[in-house]
Amino acid sequence: MSTVPLSHSLLRRLLAGGLLALTSQAALSQTASWQAAWQAPQSDAFLSVSVKQATLRQLLTTHAAGSQVRIRVSNLQGSKPVRLGAVSIGVSAGGAQIGAGGPVALRFGGQPGLTLAAGESRYSDPVALSVHAMQRLTVSIHLPDTAVSMSRHFTGNERVWTGAGDLTEQASAQGFTQNGNLLLASSVLVDRLEVETPAGTPRRVVAMFGDSITDGFMGSASGIPLIPGVEPIGNDVRFPDFLQRRALAEGVDATFVNAAISGNRLLSGPFLPMFGPSGLIRLDSDVLSLAGVTDVVVLIGINDLGLALAPSLTGPRVVTGLADVVRRLHQKGLRVTVGTLLPSRGASFGLAHGGPAVDAARQAINAWIKASGVPDGVIDFDACMQEPGDPSRLAQAYDSGDGLHPNTRGYQAMAACVDLARFR
């Protein structure tokens, strides 16, 4: 067997071509990066949405612009596998209607669908879809089998539609019925949106880590039908939404991404199933794993006090827990801003949120937040949101009616409290 020697010129061309290909691939990998643009941390699957051979159509609002997008579907809290027959994304034209360009089919490893095992999450393949910040998008998921109590983010504050069969390629709202049960106004099976941005873009990605006050809980609109509430869902009036609008208006290149779960506690597991794992447990999954995260705003602890038998004993534990959160985030190189706990004296919501023992413990925690020097920065929500002349109570103008959760004006006031210069 004989071999034919390569000429020097041919060898050089082959080597040059290989090096050029490697260089091109390396350059391509450096031209863009994925950054979080929206998140709905999975809280539970307790009495969640159930469907049979139907399509779920949901809305989400991207907080960042990009030329390509991908989503993550998650069965994190599910106890059984769930099969997704097809998934699509599109720009909302209002309600369940999809606008110009229609729905764009998503694939997973090149396949149109997938089966998510219990506890599994998967990213879709990237697709070209130009989006701008605060644009509302639709995600449609066809579930070809019977799916019961699927994994979700409890307080989605968004409408959910269902339609029989596979409607993922349909742009119109025909055949879809809005789910009227506000207990099911959840984000189901989809928990993240990411956008592709040019490499070197000086965008800060800020995880908003907290409980219902960050998550946008507002009475019945968030799924508790026995509690009066006048705030509508689907209008993007959460505190991080207002903060994102401020950043856009003031030219601050930062993306504020929800990492909050309503009812969540820092130290303990869920008081009710939909309140999610403790903050200390979910910090890795809901904050540290966010694509491109650079900063964290922490506002959590009031539920630890309000649901405690002895708030005076729980308060020091909350301080220790907050210090641990800051330490863990600093170890990953993230900048951490901690917010003081809002006033709640006289609150009618919760077990003891409105009592004097909670108020005393809250003030002690706030004193530590402001004086310890542990976080990189502090947002004094307590001072911004208290009633003039009665600082232990939430300002009447900002009260949703339960003495604990702000109304729309209150969430806007919280956003106004933030010094955006720290996120430039």
N, C-alpha and C positions, 0 to 999 in steps of 0.2 A: 504494500500500500504506500503510495507516494503522496506527498503534500506539496502544494503550490505556495511558495513564499509570497508574502504580501510586500508590495512595493512600499518604499518609505513614504511616498506621497499619499497612497491609499490609507496607510496606517495613520498618518497624520490627520487625514480627513475623518476617519472613523473616530479617532480619539477626540478630535475637535467637535464632531457632531455629538458624541456622548457627553462631553463636558458642557456643550451648549444646551443639551436637553436637561442636564442636571441643574445648570445655572438657571434655565427658564423655569423649572419647577420650583427651585428655591425662591426665585424672584416672585413667582406667582403666590407662593405661600406667605410672602411678606407684604403683598399688596393689599390684603384685606384681613379683617378679623371679625369674629362674631362677638356681639355685645347684647346683653339682656335688654329687652325693650318692654316687657310685660311679664308679670308672674301672678299666679293664683295658687299659693301653697296649698297642697292637698291636706285637708283637715280630717276627713272621715269618709265612711260609706254608709253611715247610719240612716236608714229610711230615706235614702237619696233617690234620685231619678231612676226609674225602671222603664225599659222599652222592650218591644218585641218586633223584630224585623222592621225597623224604622230608621229614619235619619234624624239626628239631633243637629239643630242649627243654633249656634251661640254667637254672641258678640264679645269682642274685646277691643280695647283701645291701646294702640301702640304709643309708647312714650318717646320713641326715637325714630328717626328717619333712616332709610336704607334702600339699597337697590335689589337686594335679595333677602329672603326671609326663610326661616324654618321654625317649626313648632316642636314642642315636646309633648307627647301624650303619655299619660301616667295612670297606672293602676296601683299606685303606692299604697292606698288604704283598702284596696279590694281584697276579698278573701278567696276569690275564684278567678280563673282566667277569663278574659273578655276578648272576643274576636271583633276586630274592626275590618269591615269589608272594603271600605273606601273612605278617603278623607280629602277634603278640599278647603281652600282658603280663598277669600276674595275681599274686595272693598265694599263695605256696606253702602247701600243707597237708601237706608232707612228701614227699620223693622227687619223682616227676614229677607228683604230684597237685596240682591247683589248688583252692583253698578257696572259701569263700562269695563269691558275685559272679561266679565263673567267670572265664575269660579275657576281656580287653578288647581288641578289635581296634584295631590302630594303623594310621594312614594317613600317607602321605607326600605333601604337597601335595594332599590330598584323595583320593589314589589308594590302593588296598589294597596295592599292591606297587610295586616299582621295580627298575631295573637299576643296579647300582653298577659304574661303570667302574673299571679298575685304578687304585688310589691314591685313590679317592673315598670321602668320608664324608658321610652325610646324617642330619639330625635328623628324627624323626617329628613329626607334629602333636601338640600337647598333648592329653591325655585326663584326665578326672576319675578319680582313683584316690587315695583317702586312704591314706597309708602313714605308719608311725612308724619311728623310727631303730632300726637293727639288725633290721628285718623282712626276711625272705627272700622274694624275688620270683622268678617264672618268666618267662622270655622264650622264646617259641616262634617259630621261623622256618621257613616252608615253602619248600623249594628245589625247584621243579618240573623242573629240568633235572639234568644230572650236573655236580656241582661238586667239583673236585679240589683238595686242599691249600689250604683257604681261609685267609684272613687271620685271625690269632688273637693272643691273649695267651698265651704258652707255659705259664707256671705258673699255671693258673687255680685249682688246688686245689679244684676243684668237679666234680661229676658232670655228664656229658653223656648225654642219651638221644636215641635216634632212633626214628622210627616211619614206616611206609610211608604215602605220600600226604600230604594236607593235614589235619593234626590240630590246627591252631592254634586252632580253636574248641572243642576238646574239653577238658573239665576233668579227666576221669579219666586215670589212668596206663595204661589199657588200650591195647595196641598198641605201647607204647614199650619199648625194650630199652636197658638201661644199657650204655654203652661201658665194657668192662672193661679196656681198654688204658690204663694210667696215663700213657703218653706223650701221650695225647690228652685228658687231663684239663685242657682249655684253655677259655678264653673265646673263642668263635668268632663273628666278624662283628659282635658288639655290644661296644662299648668304653666307653660312657658312659650314666649315668642322671642326669637332673637333676630337681629338684623345684621347684615354684613356691612361693615364700614371700612373706608380706606385705612390702610396702615398709617400710623402716626397721627390719627385724628385725636386731638386732645380732649376727648370726651370723658368726663367722670361718670361712673355708674354707681349710684347711691342706693344701697338696699335699705328700705324703710322697715325696720324690724320692730314688731310690736303686737298689739291686740286690736280690739274692735275700734278704738279711737283712731288708729291708723288705717284700719281696714274699711272704715266708712259705715259702720253700723248706725242705723237711724230708725229705730222702732220697727213698725210692721213692714216697712219697705225692705228690711233685711231678713224677713222670714219669721217673725214672731207675731202672729196675727192677733193675739189677745192684748197686745200692748199698742196703744194709740200711736200713730205716727203719720205725718203728712208728707214726708219727703218722698219724691218719686225715685224709682230705680231707672238705671240706664242713662243718666245724665252726667256721669263722670264728675261727681261732686265730693269725692273723697279728699281728705287732706293732701295726699301725694298728687292728686290730679291738679288741684289748685297750685301746688308748688311747681309742678311741671309747666303750667301755663305762665307762671311768673318767670321761670327760668327762660322760657322762649321769648317772652316779651322784653326781658332785660339782657338778652344776648349771652346768657350763661350756658355754656355747652356741657350740661349735665343731664343725666337721665335718672329719674327717681322711680325706683321699681318696688312694688309692694312685696314685703316679706312678712306680712302680718296675718294673723288669724283671729277672728272674733272670739272672745271668751278665753283667749289663751292666757296661761300663767307662765311665769318665768321658771319657777321651781318645781311645780307639780304637774302631773298628767291631767287629762281633761276632767273637769267637774261634770260636764255632759259630753257625750261622745263627739259631737261636732266641734268641740273647742280645741281639738288637736293635741299633739304631743307637747310636752313642756318646751319652753323656749331654749333651755339648756340642751335639750336633746336635739331639737330641730335646727340649731344654729348651723351645723355643717350642711345639711341638705337644702335649707332655704336661703342661706346667705353666702356661705363660703364657696358653694358650687356655682354661684351665678357667674355667667360669662362676663369677663371684663370688670368685675366689681372692684372699686377703689375705695369706697367710703361706706360707712354704715351710720344710720341715725337710729338710736335705740330709744324706744318709749314703751316701757312695759313694767308691770309690777302692781298696778292697782287691783287686779283680780286676785293676786296672791294675798293682798290684805283683805279685800272684801269678802273673800270666801274662806277666811281663816277663823279658827275658833279663838285664837289669841293674837290679834294683829301686832301687839307690842313685842311678841316673841318672833313673829314672822318678819317684821320690818328689818332687823339686823341681818336676817338670812337673805332678804332681797338685796341688801347692800353687798353682801358677800357674792351673791349670784351675779349682780351687775359688774362687780370688779372682775369676776371670772370671765364674763362675756368680753369685756374690754381686753383682758389679757390674751384670750384666744384669738381675737381679731387682730391685735397688734402683732402676734406671732406670725400672722399671714401678711403683714405689711399694710394692713388697712387703716385708714384714718377713722376715728370713732367719735361721734358726737352723741351725747346722751341728753335726752329731754327730761325736764322735771315733770312729775306726775300732776295732772290737772286736778283742780278742786272737785270734790264730790260730796261735801257735807249736805245732808238732807236728801241724797239721791234715793229715788223710789225703786230703781232697778237694781237687781242683785240681792244678795242676802244682807250684808252689813256695810256695803260701800259708803252709805251715807252717815254712818255712826261716828261718834267722837273718838273712839279708839283707832279707827282707820285713819281719821284725819290727823291725829297725833303722829301715828307711824309714817304717814305720807309726808308730813312736814320734816320728820327726821331724815327720811330718805332723800328728800329734796335738798336738805342742808348738806348732806354728804356729796350729792351730785355736784353742787355748786362750789364746794370748798375743797374737795379731795385732791383735785389736780390729776385724777386718774384718767378721765377721758381727754381727748384732744380739744374738745370744745363742748359747750353747753348751750342748749336752747331752753330758756326759762318760760315754758308753756304755762306754768303756774301763775306767774306774774301777768302774762298776756291774757289769760282766760278767766281770771277771778272777778267776782262781782265787786264793784267799787263800794267800799265801806263794809264789806262782808267777805274777806279774802278766802275763807274756807269753802265758799260756794261758787259754782260755775256761774258766770255772768248770765243774767236772765236773757239778754239779747242773743246769747250764743247757745242757749239751752234747747235741746230737742224736745224737752218735756219730761225727761226722766231724771234730771239733775246730774247725769253722768256723761251722756254722750252729746257732743255738739250738734247743732243743726247745720244747714248748708252755710249760713253766715259764719258760724263758729269754725267750721273747717277752713273756710277762707281766711279767717282771722289767724288760725294756727299757721297757715302758709305765710302770712304776712309777718309772723314772729321770727321767721328764719332769716338769718343773715346769709344771703346767697354768696357773698364774697368768699366764704370759706370753701365753696365748691367750684370756684373758677380754676 
